[in-house]
Amino acid sequence: MTNPEQLSSHGRRLLDRRCFIGSAGLSTAGLALASLLDGDGLLADDPQTVSGKSPIRPEIDPNNPYASRKSHFETPAKQVLVIYLPGAVSHVDTFDYKPDLIKLHGQKPPGLPEVTFEGPTGNIAKPFWEFKPRGETGKMVSELLPNLAKQVDDFCFFHSLSTDTSAHPQGENFMNTGFTMEGFPSFGSWVTYALGTENKELPAFVAINDPRGLARSGKNNFGNGFLPAAFQGTDFNAKNPPNNLKRPDSLTAKADRKTIDLLTRLNAKHMEKFPGDSSLAGRIASYELAGKMQTSVPDVMELAGETKATLEHYGVEGGSELRGQYARNCILARRLIEKGVRVVQLFNGSDPSGGNGITNWDSHSNILKTHSMQAEIMDQPTAALIADLKQRGLLENTLVVWATEFGRMPFLQSNGTGRDHNPNAFTCFLTGAGVKRGFSFGESDEFGFRAAVDKTSVYDFNATLLHLMGLDHERLTYYHNGLERRLTNVHGHVVKQVLA
């Protein structure tokens, strides 16, 4: 007979002492068994993802984690350049032309929210820059980006992107790692984990940060998360090279070479004592790469070999100091692609708390000033970089991604001069290997407020990027904390309409 004191108010049996001890014993035994099975590799026998497909993991030699590996299937793209613009570029002032904003300028039509991320909204605002048809396709692009506008016939636009957050740090995380929280591998880390690199003297993944500093989410934007440390992006730029790689003046090149050779022999002997220790092998591989970078990095960063015409094309001189620094970063990006670096991530914008004045595309007030300043820095060097890659034949095997974390509202904030965050619709574009040229996919509504046709999530976008690199986003996984983790979590579909 049941003791009434052992029943909850819902009539369910409460856990008495005997049941608790029995359950705890079974749980402990279960954990012990799981640990033994895992130690023998029996739990890792063909694990299944949520999609039901067996994961495809790269065979990684711990002694050489950067070795080139085959993709899941053949595609033209062998390298990827991600040009990331923190702060949220206004799509309705750049690439997403909405004539209704001109017709309704100064009005507040019904159906639009009265309050958004930063407070009360103002009235509909027409684009701050005039739109004009460009190229043979007649693509409408604003005067804010005149240099990129000339290249629209080579671009493939996504006009119906949407994201899950309206906050910058979480937005950067989501766009670059597939999760709003920190601690997950970045896109570049997933690609280098899968494919390694062709270059033996430089990192597989380089993050070229803005000369003003890191973006809001910092190194999480190019971090390895729970992937092995070898796959984190290496952070340097043309303004701040990795000075720790420089050989001391007191050490001759010959003596340095002998020292490195001795360390190589000692490391090899040390590895013999700990066979199969992947963490140790990874650390040794990283240090050996750092040694090689002592000669490779200064060579790739030296601009003296560039012609005057090239420097002028990129805008190294003749503009603002920041444009000159960003232009040097763009040249560095091209050189790294030339050298076979698998993933290059180039940032145009930084954390606003890390410097004075305007540091990114965030434009809650005076968008005319903020976007104009950022465009002056970004437009010419970025257009020159893409043109240079094309002229050198590098776009045949390089995918270029131009991205930001979300868009901006079609109406002004209550201050009457800025646009608030818009996670419901924004624009990014691709160019290069494997994508259609002069093509636009999806549409936002008549105001540019919401994705209306072929709504595309960040998961879909990242699934498409991995596909273009020859990787199946559902099967590229890493077993972590009992789950088969992937860049697209349990979501995402490849947007096949953009594939060439």
C-alpha positions as CSV (number, residue, x, y, z in Angstrom):
1,M,0.0,0.0,0.0
2,T,1.3,3.4,-0.9
3,N,2.3,5.7,1.9
4,P,0.4,9.0,1.4
5,E,3.5,10.9,2.5
6,Q,5.3,9.5,-0.6
7,L,2.9,11.0,-3.1
8,S,3.2,14.5,-4.5
9,S,0.2,16.8,-4.8
10,H,-0.2,15.5,-8.4
11,G,-0.4,11.9,-7.2
12,R,3.1,10.9,-8.5
13,R,5.4,8.8,-6.3
14,L,8.2,10.8,-4.8
15,L,11.7,9.4,-4.7
16,D,12.3,7.6,-1.3
17,R,15.7,6.9,0.1
18,R,15.8,3.3,-1.2
19,C,14.8,4.3,-4.7
20,F,17.3,7.1,-4.7
21,I,20.2,4.8,-3.7
22,G,19.2,2.3,-6.3
23,S,18.9,4.9,-9.1
24,A,22.2,6.5,-8.1
25,G,23.9,3.1,-8.2
26,L,22.5,2.3,-11.7
27,S,23.5,5.8,-12.9
28,T,27.1,5.4,-11.6
29,A,27.4,2.0,-13.2
30,G,26.0,3.4,-16.5
31,L,28.5,6.2,-16.5
32,A,31.4,3.8,-15.7
33,L,30.3,1.5,-18.6
34,A,30.0,4.4,-21.0
35,S,33.5,5.5,-20.0
36,L,34.9,2.1,-20.7
37,L,33.1,1.7,-24.0
38,D,34.3,5.2,-25.0
39,G,37.9,4.4,-24.0
40,D,37.7,1.3,-26.3
41,G,36.2,3.4,-29.1
42,L,33.0,1.4,-29.1
43,L,30.7,4.4,-28.7
44,A,32.2,6.1,-31.7
45,D,31.3,3.3,-34.1
46,D,29.5,5.1,-37.0
47,P,27.6,7.7,-34.9
48,Q,24.6,9.3,-36.5
49,T,23.8,13.0,-36.8
50,V,20.2,14.2,-36.3
51,S,19.7,14.0,-40.1
52,G,20.4,10.3,-39.9
53,K,23.5,10.5,-42.1
54,S,26.8,9.1,-40.9
55,P,29.3,11.8,-40.4
56,I,32.3,12.2,-42.7
57,R,35.3,13.1,-40.6
58,P,38.7,14.0,-42.1
59,E,41.6,11.7,-41.5
60,I,43.9,14.0,-39.6
61,D,47.5,13.1,-38.9
62,P,48.2,14.6,-35.5
63,N,51.8,15.1,-36.5
64,N,50.7,17.1,-39.5
65,P,47.2,18.7,-38.9
66,Y,47.6,21.1,-41.7
67,A,48.1,18.5,-44.4
68,S,45.9,19.0,-47.5
69,R,42.8,16.7,-47.4
70,K,40.2,15.8,-50.0
71,S,36.8,17.4,-50.0
72,H,33.6,15.4,-49.9
73,F,33.0,16.1,-53.6
74,E,34.8,18.0,-56.3
75,T,34.1,21.7,-56.7
76,P,36.0,24.6,-58.3
77,A,36.6,26.4,-55.1
78,K,39.8,25.4,-53.3
79,Q,40.2,28.5,-51.2
80,V,37.9,31.1,-49.6
81,L,38.2,34.8,-48.8
82,V,35.6,36.1,-46.4
83,I,35.3,39.9,-46.3
84,Y,33.4,40.7,-43.1
85,L,31.8,44.0,-42.3
86,P,30.9,44.3,-38.5
87,G,28.2,46.8,-37.5
88,A,25.5,45.9,-40.0
89,V,25.6,47.5,-43.5
90,S,22.3,49.1,-44.5
91,H,21.0,47.0,-47.4
92,V,18.4,49.7,-48.4
93,D,21.3,52.2,-48.8
94,T,23.6,50.0,-50.8
95,F,22.4,47.0,-52.9
96,D,18.7,46.5,-52.1
97,Y,16.8,49.1,-54.1
98,K,13.3,49.9,-52.8
99,P,11.4,52.6,-54.9
100,D,8.6,52.6,-52.3
101,L,10.9,54.2,-49.8
102,I,11.2,57.2,-52.1
103,K,7.4,57.4,-52.6
104,L,6.7,57.1,-48.8
105,H,9.5,59.2,-47.6
106,G,8.5,61.0,-44.4
107,Q,5.4,58.9,-43.8
108,K,4.8,56.2,-41.3
109,P,2.7,53.5,-43.0
110,P,0.7,51.0,-40.8
111,G,2.1,47.6,-40.2
112,L,5.6,48.7,-39.3
113,P,6.7,48.5,-35.7
114,E,6.6,51.5,-33.4
115,V,9.5,50.3,-31.3
116,T,12.7,48.5,-32.4
117,F,16.0,47.5,-30.9
118,E,17.0,51.0,-29.7
119,G,13.6,52.5,-29.0
120,P,10.8,54.4,-30.8
121,T,10.8,54.5,-34.6
122,G,10.5,57.6,-36.8
123,N,9.3,57.8,-40.4
124,I,10.1,56.0,-43.6
125,A,13.4,57.4,-45.1
126,K,14.4,57.1,-48.7
127,P,17.9,55.9,-49.4
128,F,20.6,58.4,-48.4
129,W,22.4,57.9,-51.7
130,E,21.0,57.8,-55.2
131,F,20.6,54.4,-56.9
132,K,21.6,53.8,-60.5
133,P,21.5,50.8,-62.9
134,R,25.0,49.2,-63.2
135,G,26.7,46.9,-65.7
136,E,25.0,44.8,-68.4
137,T,22.6,43.4,-65.8
138,G,21.3,46.9,-64.9
139,K,21.6,46.0,-61.2
140,M,20.6,49.0,-59.1
141,V,23.4,50.0,-56.7
142,S,23.7,53.2,-54.7
143,E,26.4,55.9,-55.1
144,L,27.7,55.0,-51.7
145,L,29.8,52.2,-53.3
146,P,30.8,53.4,-56.7
147,N,33.7,51.0,-57.2
148,L,32.0,47.8,-56.2
149,A,29.0,49.0,-58.3
150,K,31.2,48.6,-61.4
151,Q,31.6,44.9,-60.7
152,V,28.0,43.8,-60.1
153,D,28.0,41.6,-63.2
154,D,30.4,39.3,-61.4
155,F,28.4,39.2,-58.1
156,C,25.8,36.8,-56.8
157,F,23.5,38.6,-54.3
158,F,21.4,37.2,-51.5
159,H,18.6,39.7,-50.8
160,S,16.4,37.6,-48.5
161,L,18.8,36.8,-45.6
162,S,17.4,36.8,-42.1
163,T,19.1,36.2,-38.7
164,D,18.0,35.1,-35.2
165,T,19.3,38.1,-33.3
166,S,19.4,41.9,-33.4
167,A,22.5,42.3,-31.2
168,H,25.9,42.8,-32.7
169,P,28.0,40.3,-30.6
170,Q,25.5,37.5,-31.0
171,G,25.0,38.5,-34.7
172,E,28.7,38.2,-35.4
173,N,28.8,34.9,-33.6
174,F,25.8,33.6,-35.5
175,M,27.1,34.7,-38.9
176,N,30.7,33.4,-38.3
177,T,30.1,30.3,-36.1
178,G,26.4,29.3,-36.7
179,F,25.5,29.9,-33.0
180,T,24.7,33.1,-31.1
181,M,26.6,31.8,-28.1
182,E,30.4,31.8,-27.8
183,G,32.6,28.7,-27.8
184,F,31.7,27.3,-31.2
185,P,34.1,26.8,-34.2
186,S,34.2,29.5,-36.8
187,F,33.5,28.9,-40.5
188,G,37.2,29.1,-41.3
189,S,38.1,26.6,-38.6
190,W,35.5,24.1,-40.0
191,V,37.0,24.5,-43.5
192,T,40.6,24.0,-42.4
193,Y,39.6,21.1,-40.1
194,A,38.1,19.5,-43.2
195,L,40.6,20.4,-45.9
196,G,43.9,21.5,-44.3
197,T,46.0,23.6,-46.6
198,E,48.3,23.5,-49.6
199,N,50.8,25.9,-48.1
200,K,53.5,24.4,-45.8
201,E,55.0,27.7,-44.7
202,L,51.9,29.7,-43.6
203,P,48.9,29.1,-41.5
204,A,45.9,27.3,-43.0
205,F,43.6,30.1,-41.8
206,V,44.5,33.7,-41.4
207,A,42.3,36.4,-39.9
208,I,43.3,39.9,-41.0
209,N,41.7,42.2,-38.5
210,D,40.8,45.8,-38.9
211,P,43.7,48.2,-38.2
212,R,41.5,49.7,-35.4
213,G,41.3,46.4,-33.6
214,L,39.0,43.3,-33.2
215,A,35.3,43.2,-33.9
216,R,32.8,43.0,-31.0
217,S,33.0,39.2,-30.7
218,G,36.8,39.3,-30.9
219,K,38.7,36.1,-31.6
220,N,35.5,34.1,-31.4
221,N,34.9,35.3,-35.0
222,F,37.9,33.2,-36.1
223,G,38.3,30.8,-33.1
224,N,38.5,27.1,-33.2
225,G,35.9,26.5,-30.4
226,F,36.0,22.8,-29.5
227,L,37.9,21.8,-32.6
228,P,41.7,21.1,-32.1
229,A,43.7,24.3,-31.4
230,A,45.6,23.9,-34.7
231,F,42.5,25.1,-36.6
232,Q,42.1,28.5,-34.9
233,G,42.7,31.5,-37.3
234,T,46.1,33.2,-37.0
235,D,45.6,36.9,-36.3
236,F,47.7,39.5,-37.9
237,N,47.4,42.4,-40.3
238,A,49.6,44.7,-42.4
239,K,49.7,47.3,-39.6
240,N,50.5,44.8,-36.8
241,P,52.5,41.9,-38.0
242,P,53.3,39.1,-35.5
243,N,56.5,40.6,-34.1
244,N,57.2,37.6,-31.9
245,L,58.3,35.8,-35.1
246,K,61.2,38.2,-35.7
247,R,64.6,36.7,-35.1
248,P,66.6,38.6,-32.5
249,D,69.3,40.8,-33.9
250,S,71.9,39.0,-31.7
251,L,71.1,35.7,-33.4
252,T,72.5,34.9,-36.8
253,A,70.5,33.1,-39.4
254,K,72.9,30.2,-39.3
255,A,72.7,29.9,-35.5
256,D,68.9,30.1,-35.8
257,R,68.8,27.3,-38.3
258,K,70.9,25.1,-36.0
259,T,68.7,25.8,-33.1
260,I,65.6,24.9,-35.0
261,D,67.2,21.7,-36.2
262,L,68.1,20.7,-32.7
263,L,64.5,21.4,-31.5
264,T,63.2,19.2,-34.3
265,R,65.3,16.3,-33.1
266,L,64.4,16.8,-29.5
267,N,60.7,17.0,-30.3
268,A,60.9,13.8,-32.3
269,K,62.5,12.0,-29.4
270,H,59.9,13.4,-27.0
271,M,57.1,12.2,-29.3
272,E,58.6,8.6,-29.2
273,K,57.9,8.6,-25.4
274,F,54.2,9.5,-26.0
275,P,53.0,7.8,-29.1
276,G,49.5,8.7,-30.1
277,D,49.3,11.9,-28.0
278,S,47.5,14.1,-30.5
279,S,47.6,17.2,-28.2
280,L,51.4,17.0,-27.9
281,A,51.7,16.4,-31.7
282,G,49.4,19.4,-32.4
283,R,51.5,21.7,-30.2
284,I,54.7,20.6,-31.8
285,A,53.2,21.1,-35.3
286,S,52.1,24.6,-34.3
287,Y,55.6,25.5,-33.0
288,E,57.2,24.1,-36.1
289,L,54.8,26.2,-38.3
290,A,55.7,29.3,-36.2
291,G,59.4,28.6,-37.0
292,K,58.6,28.5,-40.7
293,M,56.6,31.7,-40.5
294,Q,59.8,33.6,-39.4
295,T,60.8,33.6,-43.0
296,S,57.4,33.3,-44.8
297,V,55.5,36.0,-43.1
298,P,57.9,38.9,-43.6
299,D,58.1,38.0,-47.3
300,V,54.3,37.9,-47.8
301,M,53.8,41.2,-45.9
302,E,56.5,43.2,-47.7
303,L,54.8,45.6,-50.1
304,A,58.0,46.9,-51.7
305,G,57.6,44.5,-54.6
306,E,54.2,46.0,-55.5
307,T,54.1,48.4,-58.4
308,K,53.0,52.0,-58.1
309,A,50.0,51.3,-60.3
310,T,48.9,48.4,-57.9
311,L,49.2,50.6,-54.8
312,E,47.2,53.4,-56.5
313,H,44.6,50.8,-57.7
314,Y,44.1,49.6,-54.1
315,G,44.0,53.2,-52.7
316,V,47.0,52.9,-50.4
317,E,47.7,56.6,-50.9
318,G,45.5,59.6,-51.6
319,G,42.7,58.8,-49.1
320,S,42.3,58.6,-45.4
321,E,45.0,57.0,-43.2
322,L,42.5,54.2,-42.4
323,R,41.8,53.6,-46.0
324,G,45.5,53.2,-46.6
325,Q,45.8,50.7,-43.8
326,Y,42.8,48.7,-45.0
327,A,44.2,48.8,-48.5
328,R,47.4,47.2,-47.3
329,N,45.3,44.5,-45.6
330,C,43.6,43.9,-48.9
331,I,47.0,43.4,-50.7
332,L,48.0,41.1,-47.9
333,A,44.8,39.1,-48.4
334,R,45.6,38.7,-52.1
335,R,49.2,37.6,-51.3
336,L,47.9,35.0,-48.8
337,I,45.5,33.6,-51.4
338,E,48.4,33.6,-54.0
339,K,50.5,31.6,-51.5
340,G,47.7,28.9,-51.2
341,V,46.4,29.8,-47.7
342,R,43.1,27.9,-47.5
343,V,41.0,30.5,-45.6
344,V,41.5,34.3,-45.4
345,Q,39.1,36.4,-43.3
346,L,39.4,40.1,-43.8
347,F,37.6,42.5,-41.4
348,N,36.4,46.0,-42.2
349,G,35.3,47.4,-38.8
350,S,36.1,46.9,-35.2
351,D,34.6,47.1,-31.7
352,P,33.4,50.7,-31.1
353,S,34.7,50.5,-27.5
354,G,38.2,49.8,-28.8
355,G,39.0,53.2,-30.3
356,N,37.8,56.7,-30.9
357,G,35.2,57.9,-33.4
358,I,33.6,55.7,-36.0
359,T,34.9,52.2,-36.0
360,N,32.3,50.1,-37.9
361,W,29.1,50.2,-39.9
362,D,26.8,50.7,-36.8
363,S,24.7,53.8,-37.7
364,H,22.1,54.6,-35.0
365,S,22.7,58.3,-35.6
366,N,23.9,60.3,-38.6
367,I,24.1,57.4,-41.0
368,L,25.1,59.8,-43.7
369,K,28.4,60.4,-41.9
370,T,29.0,56.9,-40.5
371,H,28.3,55.0,-43.7
372,S,30.2,57.5,-45.8
373,M,33.3,57.2,-43.7
374,Q,33.2,53.4,-43.7
375,A,32.5,53.3,-47.4
376,E,35.5,55.5,-48.1
377,I,37.7,53.0,-46.3
378,M,36.1,49.8,-47.7
379,D,34.9,50.4,-51.3
380,Q,38.0,51.1,-53.4
381,P,40.4,48.6,-51.7
382,T,37.8,45.8,-51.7
383,A,36.8,46.4,-55.3
384,A,40.5,46.4,-56.2
385,L,41.1,43.2,-54.3
386,I,38.3,41.4,-56.2
387,A,39.5,42.8,-59.5
388,D,43.1,41.8,-58.8
389,L,42.1,38.2,-57.9
390,K,40.1,38.0,-61.2
391,Q,42.9,39.5,-63.3
392,R,45.4,37.0,-61.8
393,G,43.1,34.1,-62.5
394,L,42.7,33.4,-58.8
395,L,38.9,33.7,-58.8
396,E,38.7,30.4,-60.8
397,N,39.5,28.5,-57.6
398,T,38.7,31.1,-54.9
399,L,35.2,31.7,-53.4
400,V,34.8,35.3,-52.2
401,V,32.2,36.1,-49.5
402,W,31.1,39.7,-48.6
403,A,29.0,39.6,-45.5
404,T,27.6,41.5,-42.5
405,E,25.6,40.3,-39.5
406,F,22.2,41.9,-40.3
407,G,20.6,44.9,-42.1
408,R,19.1,48.2,-41.1
409,M,15.6,49.5,-40.9
410,P,13.8,51.3,-43.8
411,F,12.6,53.9,-41.3
412,L,14.6,56.3,-39.1
413,Q,15.0,56.1,-35.4
414,S,13.3,58.8,-33.3
415,N,16.5,60.9,-33.6
416,G,15.7,61.3,-37.3
417,T,19.3,60.6,-38.5
418,G,20.0,56.9,-38.1
419,R,18.6,53.5,-38.9
420,D,18.2,50.8,-36.3
421,H,19.1,47.1,-36.5
422,N,17.1,44.9,-38.8
423,P,17.5,41.1,-38.4
424,N,14.5,40.4,-40.7
425,A,16.2,41.3,-44.0
426,F,19.7,42.0,-45.2
427,T,22.0,41.5,-48.2
428,C,25.3,39.7,-48.7
429,F,27.0,38.7,-51.9
430,L,29.4,36.0,-53.3
431,T,31.7,36.0,-56.3
432,G,34.3,33.7,-57.7
433,A,34.5,29.9,-58.0
434,G,31.3,28.0,-58.3
435,V,28.7,30.8,-58.1
436,K,26.5,32.4,-60.7
437,R,27.5,35.8,-62.0
438,G,25.3,38.8,-62.3
439,F,22.5,37.0,-60.3
440,S,20.2,38.0,-57.4
441,F,18.5,35.5,-55.2
442,G,15.5,36.2,-53.0
443,E,13.7,39.5,-52.3
444,S,12.8,41.6,-49.3
445,D,9.4,43.2,-49.1
446,E,8.5,46.6,-50.7
447,F,10.1,48.4,-47.8
448,G,13.2,46.2,-47.3
449,F,11.8,45.4,-43.9
450,R,11.4,41.6,-44.1
451,A,12.6,38.8,-46.3
452,A,9.6,38.1,-48.6
453,V,10.7,35.8,-51.4
454,D,12.9,32.7,-50.8
455,K,13.7,33.6,-47.2
456,T,17.2,32.4,-46.5
457,S,18.5,31.7,-43.0
458,V,22.1,32.1,-41.8
459,Y,22.1,28.3,-41.6
460,D,21.2,28.1,-45.3
461,F,23.9,30.6,-46.2
462,N,26.6,28.7,-44.3
463,A,25.4,25.4,-45.8
464,T,25.8,26.9,-49.2
465,L,29.3,28.2,-48.5
466,L,30.4,24.7,-47.3
467,H,28.8,23.1,-50.4
468,L,30.8,25.5,-52.6
469,M,33.9,24.3,-50.8
470,G,33.0,20.7,-51.6
471,L,31.7,19.9,-48.1
472,D,28.4,18.4,-47.0
473,H,27.3,20.5,-44.1
474,E,25.2,17.6,-42.7
475,R,28.1,15.2,-42.6
476,L,31.0,17.5,-41.6
477,T,30.7,17.0,-37.8
478,Y,32.8,16.9,-34.7
479,Y,31.8,14.8,-31.7
480,H,31.7,17.0,-28.6
481,N,30.0,16.6,-25.2
482,G,27.9,13.7,-26.4
483,L,26.7,15.5,-29.6
484,E,27.6,15.5,-33.3
485,R,28.2,19.2,-33.7
486,R,28.3,21.0,-37.0
487,L,28.4,24.5,-38.4
488,T,24.7,24.5,-39.2
489,N,23.5,22.8,-36.0
490,V,20.5,20.7,-37.1
491,H,19.3,23.2,-39.7
492,G,20.2,24.5,-43.1
493,H,19.6,23.7,-46.8
494,V,22.0,24.5,-49.7
495,V,20.7,27.3,-51.9
496,K,21.2,25.4,-55.2
497,Q,19.8,28.3,-57.3
498,V,23.1,30.3,-56.8
499,L,25.3,27.5,-58.0
500,A,27.0,28.0,-61.3
